[in-house]
């Protein structure tokens, strides 16, 4: 049986009604009834959907389903629900006493009406409670990274940059030894280790109090980094590239960033803009569900929508406009847009000039949990400007 997912969204109602198989003749007439719909459920059995619809109607709101649901001619239907938080809480209580998978739907909805729904991530003395945005500073220990390749590929230059970013307000430092820019050549884990591990050792030798993330998709590199004192693994493949890394992460309770990506390195804009938000959402939701089924604790999962990785300019902006729809994944969100080509090319900027729009976007998306950036100081300033208005 297919897994149930729930997505918080601002939807194009007529498009969504048509997509779930709502009666074509009635869709135009009834679209205003569902305008403002904020929840979409995927993969509901028709007998579950019929009960769900009746429960919604009993509480004073509606649930749109496929026209074949009432006769159970469809195997599955998606459902559209418009409800206030108050109404949704009432629905959750009713669902808890229902048969089939309706109890599971109640569990999926519960975090969406609870402002403090994500568990605190504890790393050494550091507590990430996700009530405020955190800043992840980028260190590329590579000769070929797209914006700063070669600048920090010695231990001394990397340490200087880390100390600077720490003073500027970084909460996490993300160290990478392989460039994932378009057209970049893959490097061996051994080469990656030679670039990354000496920097981690130097940070620990100097007792620099900072949480370290390692940007890698390789088990050998990740294991070596964790053993030297790194805390987080940031895998651009979403733990798909190296199955040994996936097992190691799960077995050792290591927090990890799970990114949505198609090609590593990103070699082309393969994703079409049509339904990009839903496609990325469902892909991440499935990754998270699969990892939990394999034993990974949700507290250790951080999601990244993968801006720039095989996505067109239009798709990148559509994902950014819809970033808060991914809050219903109920895991912390990381946003990595710093100095990327979709910003530079759109505004004809060089790499460092792109730090201003990067910081501006970070402030617009203040409620994203982690902002991965090159310019920590500027991002911190912009986030502080917005914080004064909160």
KEGUZA-337469 format. One line per 10 residues: their letters; for each residue x, y, z of N, C-alpha, C. Coordinates in steps of 0.02 Angstrom, whole numbers. Example, Ala and Ser with C-alpha at 12.3 -4.5 7.8 and 13.67 -1.06 7.14 Angstrom:
<rs>
AS) 660:-284:390:615:-225:390:660:-165:390 ~ 642:-112:354:684:-53:357:645:2:394
</rs>
This chain:
<rs>
XXXXXXXXXX) 42:-60:0:0:0:0:44:62:0 ~ 25:111:-40:66:171:-46:67:211:20 ~ 124:243:31:133:285:90:90:348:84 ~ 60:370:140:22:432:142:69:490:156 ~ 61:545:118:98:606:131:48:663:138 ~ 68:713:177:26:773:182:70:834:169 ~ 45:880:129:83:938:108:44:1001:124 ~ 77:1048:160:47:1113:172:61:1156:111 ~ 11:1191:85:22:1225:22:-28:1281:9 ~ -6:1328:-33:-52:1376:-63:-60:1353:-135
XXXXXXXXXX) -119:1328:-151:-128:1290:-212:-164:1329:-267 ~ -149:1312:-329:-189:1332:-386:-249:1284:-387 ~ -306:1307:-360:-360:1262:-344:-388:1226:-406 ~ -400:1262:-459:-429:1231:-519:-382:1177:-546 ~ -318:1192:-548:-268:1144:-571:-268:1082:-526 ~ -271:1094:-461:-268:1038:-414:-331:995:-417 ~ -389:1027:-423:-451:989:-429:-449:944:-490 ~ -424:970:-545:-419:930:-606:-369:873:-597 ~ -314:887:-561:-261:837:-554:-283:777:-512 ~ -328:787:-464:-349:731:-422:-408:693:-451
XXXXXXXXXX) -435:716:-509:-490:682:-540:-558:706:-517 ~ -562:767:-490:-625:798:-471:-667:805:-534 ~ -732:802:-528:-777:806:-585:-761:868:-628 ~ -744:857:-691:-722:911:-735:-775:965:-742 ~ -838:944:-750:-892:992:-760:-904:1034:-697 ~ -891:1005:-639:-904:1040:-576:-845:1081:-552 ~ -785:1067:-578:-724:1099:-552:-728:1175:-556 ~ -746:1201:-615:-749:1274:-624:-802:1304:-578 ~ -858:1270:-570:-912:1295:-529:-893:1297:-455 ~ -857:1245:-433:-844:1238:-361:-774:1262:-339
XXXXXXXXXX) -735:1288:-386:-666:1305:-368:-663:1357:-312 ~ -711:1404:-311:-710:1455:-258:-723:1425:-189 ~ -759:1369:-188:-774:1337:-124:-710:1312:-91 ~ -662:1293:-133:-599:1265:-106:-542:1315:-108 ~ -558:1377:-128:-504:1427:-133:-473:1438:-64 ~ -408:1441:-62:-373:1448:2:-356:1381:33 ~ -369:1326:-5:-353:1260:20:-281:1256:43 ~ -270:1230:101:-203:1233:129:-171:1164:140 ~ -206:1110:129:-178:1044:141:-194:997:84 ~ -144:959:64:-154:908:13:-128:842:39
XXXXXXXXXX) -171:791:38:-154:723:58:-144:681:-4 ~ -93:638:-3:-78:595:-60:-89:522:-42 ~ -113:483:-91:-116:410:-86:-166:384:-34 ~ -227:410:-37:-280:389:9:-325:338:-26 ~ -340:283:7:-386:234:-20:-456:264:-22 ~ -498:246:-71:-564:278:-77:-608:270:-15 ~ -605:212:18:-647:203:78:-621:247:135 ~ -556:260:136:-528:307:186:-549:379:169 ~ -547:395:105:-565:462:83:-639:478:95 ~ -682:428:86:-753:439:99:-766:455:172
XXXXXXXXXX) -732:419:217:-740:434:289:-712:503:304 ~ -654:516:276:-621:581:288:-666:638:265 ~ -696:632:207:-740:684:182:-799:696:228 ~ -829:642:253:-887:649:297:-867:681:364 ~ -809:665:388:-785:696:450:-774:771:440 ~ -745:789:384:-734:860:369:-800:898:365 ~ -848:869:329:-914:901:322:-948:909:390 ~ -939:860:434:-970:863:500:-942:920:543 ~ -881:942:524:-847:996:562:-854:1064:527 ~ -890:1065:472:-905:1130:440:-858:1150:384
XXXXXXXXXX) -816:1104:359:-774:1120:301:-775:1059:255 ~ -740:1063:200:-747:1011:149:-681:979:131 ~ -686:923:97:-629:885:73:-643:865:1 ~ -603:889:-47:-613:872:-117:-576:807:-133 ~ -610:763:-168:-581:697:-185:-596:682:-259 ~ -568:628:-284:-582:607:-352:-656:589:-360 ~ -682:602:-419:-752:587:-432:-767:512:-427 ~ -715:470:-433:-724:397:-429:-720:370:-358 ~ -711:415:-310:-702:393:-240:-765:361:-212 ~ -822:392:-224:-884:370:-194:-902:299:-216
XXXXXXXXXX) -883:281:-278:-897:214:-303:-839:166:-293 ~ -784:192:-265:-723:153:-253:-694:124:-318 ~ -704:159:-374:-677:136:-438:-602:152:-445 ~ -578:200:-405:-507:217:-408:-470:178:-354 ~ -406:163:-367:-367:127:-316:-345:175:-261 ~ -326:236:-281:-306:288:-233:-333:355:-257 ~ -340:402:-211:-356:471:-228:-314:517:-185 ~ -298:576:-213:-270:629:-172:-329:671:-147 ~ -319:705:-91:-374:743:-61:-350:815:-46 ~ -395:863:-57:-382:933:-42:-426:954:16
XXXXXXXXXX) -394:983:67:-431:1004:127:-417:1077:142 ~ -469:1115:154:-461:1183:179:-488:1186:250 ~ -446:1204:296:-467:1206:366:-422:1254:405 ~ -452:1287:453:-413:1328:500:-377:1281:548 ~ -329:1307:586:-295:1266:637:-344:1238:687 ~ -393:1279:706:-444:1257:754:-483:1198:725 ~ -504:1204:662:-542:1150:630:-499:1088:622 ~ -436:1098:605:-391:1041:595:-380:1003:661 ~ -375:1039:715:-368:1006:781:-429:963:796 ~ -488:988:779:-550:949:789:-549:886:746
XXXXXXXXXX) -525:894:683:-522:838:637:-472:785:663 ~ -417:807:689:-366:761:716:-396:718:771 ~ -434:749:816:-464:711:871:-512:658:845 ~ -550:675:793:-597:627:765:-561:570:728 ~ -507:588:693:-470:538:655:-438:485:700 ~ -420:505:760:-386:459:806:-429:397:823 ~ -496:404:815:-542:350:833:-568:312:772 ~ -538:326:714:-564:296:652:-522:235:631 ~ -551:193:588:-515:132:565:-467:148:508 ~ -439:94:480:-393:97:423:-332:141:439
XXXXXXXXXX) -313:184:392:-253:225:403:-269:296:425 ~ -331:306:448:-351:373:468:-314:396:531 ~ -295:348:574:-254:366:632:-186:393:609 ~ -160:364:555:-96:386:528:-101:458:501 ~ -159:473:470:-170:541:446:-171:590:504 ~ -202:570:559:-202:613:619:-131:628:642 ~ -88:577:641:-18:586:662:19:633:614 ~ 3:629:550:35:673:501:13:746:509 ~ -50:755:526:-76:823:534:-53:855:599 ~ -43:816:651:-30:843:718:27:894:720
XXXXXXXXXX) 86:880:688:140:930:691:123:996:658 ~ 75:995:611:59:1056:573:20:1106:615 ~ -9:1084:671:-46:1131:713:-9:1141:780 ~ 51:1117:784:92:1124:844:153:1165:827 ~ 158:1225:854:212:1271:837:281:1243:857 ~ 283:1201:908:347:1174:931:346:1099:918 ~ 352:1082:853:343:1012:834:408:975:818 ~ 464:1011:815:527:978:797:569:968:859 ~ 595:908:869:636:895:928:702:934:926 ~ 728:950:984:791:987:990:849:941:971
XXXXXXXXXX) 894:967:930:955:930:911:1011:952:957 ~ 1039:906:995:1092:921:1042:1158:894:1015 ~ 1206:940:1006:1272:921:982:1324:952:1029 ~ 1356:909:1069:1401:934:1121:1364:983:1166 ~ 1391:1043:1175:1358:1093:1217:1307:1134:1179 ~ 1302:1121:1114:1259:1163:1072:1189:1133:1067 ~ 1139:1176:1071:1069:1155:1067:1036:1191:1008 ~ 1010:1153:962:975:1181:904:900:1168:915 ~ 865:1220:938:793:1211:952:749:1236:895 ~ 780:1263:841:747:1284:780:698:1341:789
XXXXXXXXXX) 702:1375:846:659:1434:857:687:1496:823 ~ 751:1494:804:785:1548:770:823:1520:710 ~ 837:1561:659:877:1536:603:950:1529:623 ~ 983:1477:598:1054:1466:610:1092:1476:545 ~ 1156:1496:552:1197:1509:493:1252:1457:487 ~ 1256:1427:428:1309:1379:412:1358:1412:364 ~ 1420:1421:386:1471:1451:344:1505:1399:301 ~ 1522:1417:239:1549:1370:190:1625:1376:186 ~ 1659:1319:192:1731:1315:180:1744:1263:126 ~ 1767:1285:68:1783:1239:14:1858:1226:12
XXXXXXXXXX) 1878:1168:35:1949:1149:35:1965:1116:-32 ~ 1952:1152:-85:1958:1125:-153:1993:1176:-198 ~ 2023:1153:-252:2052:1200:-300:2003:1225:-352 ~ 1943:1194:-354:1898:1207:-411:1826:1222:-392 ~ 1812:1241:-329:1743:1259:-312:1724:1322:-350 ~ 1658:1330:-362:1636:1379:-412:1651:1452:-393 ~ 1652:1470:-328:1661:1540:-311:1727:1554:-275 ~ 1754:1505:-239:1814:1519:-200:1864:1462:-203 ~ 1862:1424:-257:1909:1368:-264:1981:1391:-259 ~ 2020:1359:-217:2090:1376:-208:2105:1425:-153
XXXXXXXXXX) 2055:1459:-128:2067:1509:-75:2082:1477:-8 ~ 2049:1421:6:2053:1391:72:2075:1318:70 ~ 2119:1302:22:2140:1233:16:2206:1219:51 ~ 2225:1262:99:2278:1245:146:2248:1250:216 ~ 2279:1216:264:2253:1216:332:2252:1286:361 ~ 2305:1323:351:2310:1390:380:2257:1437:353 ~ 2247:1437:287:2197:1483:258:2126:1461:278 ~ 2115:1396:282:2049:1371:303:2035:1391:376 ~ 2085:1383:419:2076:1401:490:2062:1476:498 ~ 2098:1517:462:2086:1589:466:2014:1605:447
XXXXXXXXXX) 1990:1573:393:1921:1586:370:1871:1561:422 ~ 1883:1502:450:1838:1475:501:1833:1521:561 ~ 1890:1545:585:1889:1590:643:1854:1656:626 ~ 1863:1680:565:1827:1740:544:1752:1729:544 ~ 1730:1673:515:1658:1659:511:1629:1648:581 ~ 1667:1617:624:1644:1608:693:1634:1675:726 ~ 1680:1721:718:1673:1789:745:1616:1827:714 ~ 1601:1811:651:1546:1845:615:1478:1818:633 ~ 1475:1761:669:1411:1736:692:1390:1669:665 ~ 1437:1631:636:1419:1564:611:1403:1517:669
XXXXXXXXXX) 1353:1476:659:1334:1424:708:1363:1356:689 ~ 1373:1346:624:1399:1283:597:1448:1301:542 ~ 1501:1261:535:1546:1268:478:1541:1205:436 ~ 1530:1214:371:1523:1157:324:1586:1153:282 ~ 1624:1099:291:1688:1090:257:1680:1040:200 ~ 1701:1060:140:1694:1016:82:1760:1004:47 ~ 1770:943:22:1831:926:-14:1819:905:-86 ~ 1757:912:-109:1741:895:-179:1693:947:-205 ~ 1709:977:-261:1664:1026:-291:1606:990:-325 ~ 1545:1017:-316:1486:989:-351:1458:1040:-401
XXXXXXXXXX) 1500:1088:-420:1478:1137:-470:1467:1101:-537 ~ 1427:1130:-582:1417:1099:-648:1483:1088:-684 ~ 1492:1027:-707:1552:1010:-745:1613:991:-703 ~ 1607:992:-637:1664:976:-594:1682:902:-601 ~ 1747:888:-594:1769:819:-596:1763:787:-527 ~ 1742:724:-526:1738:688:-462:1808:674:-436 ~ 1814:675:-369:1878:658:-338:1869:596:-296 ~ 1923:561:-284:1920:500:-245:1910:517:-171 ~ 1881:471:-132:1876:482:-60:1944:495:-28 ~ 1996:463:-53:2063:473:-25:2085:546:-34
XXXXXXXXXX) 2073:574:-93:2090:644:-106:2047:690:-62 ~ 1984:673:-56:1938:712:-14:1963:713:59 ~ 1984:655:83:2009:650:152:2071:693:162 ~ 2117:692:113:2178:732:118:2162:806:122 ~ 2107:827:92:2088:898:93:2051:918:157 ~ 2009:873:183:1962:891:236:1988:875:307 ~ 2016:816:316:2034:792:383:2085:836:418 ~ 2138:861:383:2185:905:418:2152:968:446 ~ 2101:993:412:2067:1053:437:2027:1036:500 ~ 1992:980:500:1955:959:559:2002:949:618
XXXXXXXXXX) 2059:916:606:2108:905:660:2133:971:687 ~ 2146:1019:644:2172:1084:665:2120:1121:708 ~ 2056:1117:688:2003:1149:727:2001:1118:797 ~ 2005:1052:801:2002:1019:866:2065:1034:907 ~ 2124:1035:875:2186:1050:911:2186:1119:942 ~ 2152:1166:908:2149:1235:934:2089:1246:980 ~ 2051:1193:992:1992:1197:1036:1943:1251:1013 ~ 1935:1257:948:1886:1304:921:1816:1276:931 ~ 1774:1313:967:1708:1288:986:1657:1302:931 ~ 1652:1257:885:1605:1265:829:1581:1195:807
XXXXXXXXXX) 1519:1192:785:1492:1130:758:1517:1122:686 ~ 1544:1064:671:1572:1051:605:1528:1004:564 ~ 1513:1025:504:1478:984:455:1528:967:400 ~ 1522:908:371:1565:889:315:1522:875:254 ~ 1538:910:200:1501:905:138:1531:848:97 ~ 1501:788:102:1526:730:67:1470:681:52 ~ 1481:641:0:1434:587:-16:1467:519:-10 ~ 1528:518:17:1568:457:21:1573:431:93 ~ 1561:366:101:1565:334:166:1634:341:198 ~ 1687:329:159:1754:330:186:1771:399:214
XXXXXXXXXX) 1754:451:177:1767:519:199:1726:536:261 ~ 1662:519:259:1617:535:315:1640:501:379 ~ 1658:438:375:1679:401:434:1743:431:463 ~ 1791:447:420:1853:478:443:1839:546:476 ~ 1793:584:447:1777:650:475:1743:645:543 ~ 1695:600:549:1660:591:612:1708:568:666 ~ 1752:522:649:1801:497:697:1850:550:720 ~ 1861:601:678:1905:656:697:1869:712:734 ~ 1802:707:738:1765:756:778:1713:797:743 ~ 1699:782:679:1644:816:645:1578:793:674
XXXXXXXXXX) 1525:833:665:1461:819:697:1404:803:649 ~ 1406:831:588:1351:827:540:1379:805:472 ~ 1342:766:435:1359:750:366:1309:784:320 ~ 1335:820:271:1294:856:222:1303:821:155 ~ 1255:779:136:1261:737:77:1216:763:21 ~ 1248:789:-32:1209:817:-87:1169:764:-125 ~ 1184:700:-115:1146:648:-149:1087:624:-107 ~ 1079:652:-47:1024:630:-4:1033:560:21 ~ 1095:539:34:1112:472:57:1092:418:7 ~ 1096:436:-57:1080:387:-110:1143:363:-145
XXXXXXXXXX) 1196:402:-146:1256:386:-186:1294:327:-157 ~ 1303:325:-92:1345:274:-60:1303:240:-5 ~ 1281:179:-19:1238:143:28:1273:128:94 ~ 1339:121:92:1376:110:155:1372:172:199 ~ 1373:231:168:1366:293:207:1297:295:238 ~ 1247:277:200:1178:276:226:1172:232:288 ~ 1200:172:285:1198:126:342:1238:154:401 ~ 1296:183:387:1338:211:440:1303:268:477 ~ 1271:311:439:1234:368:468:1179:343:514 ~ 1140:295:490:1084:269:529:1108:233:592
XXXXXXXXXX) 1157:189:584:1180:148:640:1213:190:695 ~ 1242:248:676:1279:288:725:1243:353:745 ~ 1179:359:726:1139:417:747:1172:483:730 ~ 1195:490:668:1231:551:647:1183:598:612 ~ 1176:659:634:1133:708:599:1158:719:527 ~ 1111:723:481:1130:728:411:1083:774:373 ~ 1111:810:325:1072:851:279:1055:809:218 ~ 991:802:205:966:760:150:943:807:94 ~ 982:811:41:967:858:-13:931:824:-70 ~ 888:862:-104:857:839:-165:903:856:-224
XXXXXXXXXX) 920:806:-263:963:819:-320:949:767:-374 ~ 972:784:-435:964:738:-491:1032:716:-516 ~ 1074:763:-534:1141:748:-559:1193:777:-512 ~ 1243:736:-495:1299:759:-454:1364:744:-491 ~ 1401:795:-513:1385:866:-510:1324:883:-554 ~ 1294:941:-541:1236:962:-580:1259:981:-650 ~ 1240:941:-699:1267:952:-767:1216:984:-813 ~ 1153:984:-795:1102:1013:-839:1039:1028:-801 ~ 997:1070:-830:933:1086:-800:881:1035:-825 ~ 879:977:-793:837:923:-817:765:928:-792
XXXXXXXXXX) 755:960:-736:688:964:-708:647:1016:-746 ~ 587:999:-764:542:1049:-793:510:1089:-736 ~ 487:1148:-752:457:1190:-701:388:1165:-680 ~ 355:1128:-724:288:1104:-709:290:1057:-649 ~ 253:1075:-597:246:1033:-538:312:1021:-501 ~ 361:1065:-511:426:1056:-479:420:1053:-403 ~ 377:1096:-375:371:1099:-302:345:1033:-275 ~ 293:1007:-306:264:944:-283:312:886:-293 ~ 348:886:-350:395:832:-363:451:831:-311 ~ 479:889:-296:533:893:-246:506:875:-177
XXXXXXXXXX) 446:900:-162:416:885:-96:407:810:-86 ~ 377:778:-135:363:706:-128:427:665:-126 ~ 478:687:-164:542:653:-163:574:656:-94 ~ 574:716:-64:602:723:3:560:686:55 ~ 494:690:49:451:655:96:464:580:95 ~ 473:553:34:487:481:28:556:464:58 ~ 606:506:45:672:495:74:669:492:150 ~ 633:541:179:628:544:252:592:483:279 ~ 537:464:246:499:405:269:541:341:263 ~ 577:334:208:619:275:198:674:271:251
XXXXXXXXXX) 706:329:265:759:330:315:733:313:384 ~ 673:338:401:643:321:465:628:247:469 ~ 602:219:415:587:147:414:650:105:422 ~ 707:132:400:771:96:406:803:108:475 ~ 773:151:516:798:160:584:827:227:600 ~ 826:274:552:854:340:566:804:381:607 ~ 829:415:658:787:456:700:772:522:665 ~ 709:544:668:689:605:634:729:665:659 ~ 749:665:723:787:721:751:853:731:713 ~ 877:679:679:940:682:644:934:700:570
XXXXXXXXXX) 874:716:547:862:730:476:852:804:465 ~ 890:833:419:883:902:397:872:899:321 ~ 823:935:295:806:931:224:830:993:187 ~ 851:982:125:875:1036:80:841:1025:13 ~ 807:1076:-13:770:1069:-76:816:1068:-137 ~ 880:1080:-128:928:1072:-182:924:1124:-236 ~ 922:1187:-217:922:1241:-266:984:1235:-310 ~ 973:1237:-376:1029:1238:-423:1051:1170:-449 ~ 1030:1117:-417:1053:1051:-437:1007:1021:-490 ~ 1025:1031:-554:986:1004:-609:919:1038:-620
XXXXXXXXXX) 911:1098:-592:847:1133:-597:855:1197:-638 ~ 804:1213:-676:806:1273:-718:800:1336:-676 ~ 814:1393:-707:807:1457:-673:737:1467:-646 ~ 687:1452:-687:617:1459:-666:600:1413:-608 ~ 626:1351:-612:612:1303:-559:642:1326:-492 ~ 702:1353:-495:734:1378:-434:691:1431:-400 ~ 665:1478:-439:624:1531:-410:557:1505:-386 ~ 528:1456:-422:465:1427:-399:475:1391:-332 ~ 531:1357:-324:545:1323:-261:555:1373:-204 ~ 590:1428:-219:600:1478:-167:534:1511:-147
XXXXXXXXXX) 491:1525:-196:426:1555:-180:384:1509:-137 ~ 397:1444:-142:357:1394:-106:395:1363:-48 ~ 449:1394:-26:493:1363:23:457:1342:86 ~ 408:1382:108:376:1367:172:326:1309:167 ~ 309:1288:105:268:1228:98:306:1167:124 ~ 373:1170:122:413:1114:145:418:1109:220 ~ 389:1157:256:386:1154:329:346:1093:351 ~ 298:1071:310:257:1015:330:293:948:325 ~ 356:949:302:398:889:309:414:875:382 ~ 407:927:423:418:921:495:490:901:513
XXXXXXXXXX) 536:926:473:608:922:490:637:991:476 ~ 694:1008:507:725:1073:492:743:1078:418 ~ 736:1140:392:752:1154:322:818:1191:316 ~ 860:1170:270:922:1205:254:914:1235:185 ~ 935:1298:178:931:1332:113:1001:1349:90 ~ 1020:1323:31:1086:1336:3:1081:1372:-64 ~ 1083:1438:-63:1077:1477:-124:1137:1523:-135 ~ 1184:1521:-89:1238:1571:-89:1280:1571:-153 ~ 1282:1629:-185:1323:1641:-245:1307:1596:-304 ~ 1248:1564:-303:1233:1517:-357:1215:1554:-421
XXXXXXXXXX) 1221:1518:-476:1216:1550:-542:1147:1580:-555 ~ 1094:1551:-526:1028:1579:-540:1021:1650:-512 ~ 1059:1666:-459:1061:1735:-434:1109:1777:-475 ~ 1168:1752:-488:1218:1791:-524:1195:1807:-595 ~ 1169:1757:-630:1149:1768:-699:1088:1812:-705 ~ 1042:1805:-659:980:1845:-661:996:1919:-653 ~ 1046:1935:-611:1061:2005:-596:1130:2027:-622 ~ 1162:1984:-663:1226:1999:-694:1278:2020:-642 ~ 1290:1976:-594:1336:1991:-538:1394:1943:-539 ~ 1452:1965:-512:1506:1918:-500:1492:1882:-434
XXXXXXXXXX) 1538:1838:-414:1525:1795:-356:1514:1834:-291 ~ 1560:1880:-275:1553:1915:-211:1497:1966:-212 ~ 1481:1994:-271:1424:2039:-276:1359:2003:-261 ~ 1358:1938:-273:1297:1899:-260:1284:1889:-185 ~ 1330:1909:-142:1320:1902:-70:1262:1946:-46 ~ 1251:2004:-77:1197:2048:-55:1128:2018:-70 ~ 1113:1996:-132:1048:1963:-142:1042:1898:-104 ~ 1098:1863:-92:1095:1803:-51:1071:1820:19 ~ 1100:1871:48:1080:1893:116:1009:1919:116 ~ 989:1953:63:921:1978:58:871:1921:56
XXXXXXXXXX) 885:1870:15:841:1811:13:839:1776:81 ~ 896:1771:114:897:1740:180:851:1777:228 ~ 851:1843:224:807:1882:269:734:1872:251 ~ 719:1866:185:650:1854:164:626:1785:189 ~ 673:1738:191:658:1670:214:685:1660:284 ~ 672:1708:327:697:1709:396:681:1644:432 ~ 623:1616:421:600:1558:459:628:1492:432 ~ 669:1494:380:708:1435:362:757:1422:419 ~ 770:1360:434:807:1343:495:882:1352:490 ~ 911:1337:432:983:1344:422:996:1378:355
XXXXXXXXXX) 1037:1431:356:1056:1465:295:1130:1450:282 ~ 1143:1415:227:1212:1396:209:1240:1449:162 ~ 1291:1486:185:1315:1545:148:1390:1551:150 ~ 1416:1590:102:1487:1607:102:1501:1668:146 ~ 1456:1717:144:1467:1779:181:1424:1778:244 ~ 1453:1755:299:1417:1748:362:1398:1816:390 ~ 1445:1862:389:1434:1928:420:1374:1964:391 ~ 1371:1966:324:1316:2002:291:1250:1967:304 ~ 1249:1901:301:1188:1864:314:1163:1875:385 ~ 1209:1874:433:1191:1887:503:1160:1956:511
XXXXXXXXXX) 1188:2006:478:1161:2074:482:1090:2076:455 ~ 1078:2046:397:1011:2048:367:961:2011:410 ~ 981:1954:438:936:1917:482:920:1957:545 ~ 969:1993:570:957:2035:630:908:2092:614 ~ 912:2120:553:865:2172:534:793:2146:539 ~ 783:2086:512:715:2057:512:695:2038:583 ~ 742:2013:622:727:1992:692:696:2049:732 ~ 717:2110:719:691:2168:756:617:2179:741 ~ 593:2152:684:522:2161:666:479:2104:690 ~ 510:2051:717:472:1992:739:436:2006:805
</rs>
